[in-house]
Amino acid sequence: MSNSPAKTPWVHGHSLRVTRSRSAPGIRGLQSQLVGMRQRSRGAYCPGVIVFRPSARALITDPDGRILLLRVRDAVALNASDPVTDYWITVGGGVEPGETFETALVREIFEETGHVIRDPGPCIWRRRKSVTDAVGVTRASDERYFWCTLSSVELTRDNLNQDERTYIQESRWWTLDNPDLRRIRVFPEDFVDAASSVLRHGRPPAAQWLR
């Protein structure tokens, strides 16, 4: 974790902006489309397709200092060099047209937990990442993270759409000293260390960069 951007190269040039609105397929629907594209092309390489996605995500804690993570499963591996499809992430998602990162996060928290957050506060982390799958599609993300504490540990899936219900396998509260957190795949890769630092030292004075 540092105050300068990660060394992962940022994607320039033409891009396809994808959001996760209720009326649009979003990133999960796009995955299904890409699976069909792979099948139709019989494995043909498709370089030059870039999906750009600004995202708002959260370090969510409960009153006892536990953190909330979601276990998700992708239809296809998004990173050919690290083809994991079952892993853990934070609450959050794409910023839709007309939204700020903050208003997008308020919506995402409501959809994925059922809780209403009025103000997520200042950004604590940033992350830029680009990965390319086996058919040459590159996904470039610009992520901003906020720290939000929920008043209770009760969660609901009632506000998820069908794609999200398929994508999100489970939601779980974790204590940071749980050794299993070091055995599972969590993205960002330095999330656990960064979360531990925030809970020990408080909100950083400026947004720091994650890998």
PEWO-V974670 format. One record per helix or strand of 2 or more residues. SS is the DSSP state (@ for helix, = for strand). FROM is the first residue (numbers start at 1). TO is the last residue. If there is no record, write none. Layout:
ss=SS from=FROM to=TO
ss=SS from=FROM to=TO
This chain:
ss== from=16 to=17
ss=@ from=26 to=41
ss== from=50 to=61
ss== from=67 to=73
ss== from=86 to=89
ss== from=91 to=94
ss=@ from=101 to=113
ss== from=123 to=132
ss== from=138 to=149
ss=@ from=162 to=167
ss== from=168 to=174
ss=@ from=179 to=182
ss=@ from=191 to=201
ss== from=208 to=209
